[in-house]
Amino acid sequence: MEDLKRRSEELERELMKSLQREEKMKAELQRLREKVRVAEEAEERLCSQVGDLEAETVNHAQEYRSHLVGLMEQLEAAHKFIESAFL
């Protein structure tokens, strides 16, 4: 009978340890879920910012190209003026 009581107490201790480990694992899982949620939100914000920057870059490239075309037209006009002045 003493052996059964001792075995029962041993099993209870093991059960308590197991339950404590389970609670720790649940808490760790919850912390990891929160980290994943925060990382996903950050990823969404970064994707949005990248999209904004891409659009801004395209606008700057178009403005730069327009400026270059204007300068090329001015240079062409200056060349024509110089050529006509020497003819």
C-alpha positions, 0 to 999 in steps of 0.5 A, spaced: 500 500 500 505 504 501 508 503 494 502 505 491 501 511 495 508 513 493 507 512 486 501 516 486 505 522 489 510 521 484 505 521 478 502 527 481 509 531 482 510 529 474 503 531 472 504 538 476 511 539 472 508 537 466 502 542 467 507 547 469 511 546 462 505 546 458 503 553 461 510 556 460 509 553 453 502 556 452 505 563 454 511 562 450 507 561 444 502 567 445 509 571 446 511 568 439 504 570 436 504 577 438 511 578 435 509 575 428 503 580 429 507 586 430 512 583 424 506 582 419 504 589 421 511 592 420 511 588 413 505 591 411 507 598 413 514 597 409 510 595 403 506 601 403 512 605 404 516 602 398 510 603 394 510 610 395 517 611 394 517 607 387 511 612 385 515 618 387 521 615 384 517 615 377 515 622 378 522 624 379 524 620 373 519 623 369 520 630 371 528 629 370 527 627 363 522 633 361 528 637 364 533 634 360 528 634 353 528 642 355 535 642 355 536 639 349 531 643 345 535 649 348 541 646 346 539 645 339 536 652 338 543 655 340 546 651 335 541 653 330 542 660 332 550 659 332 550 656 325 545 661 322 550 667 325 556 664 321 552 663 315 
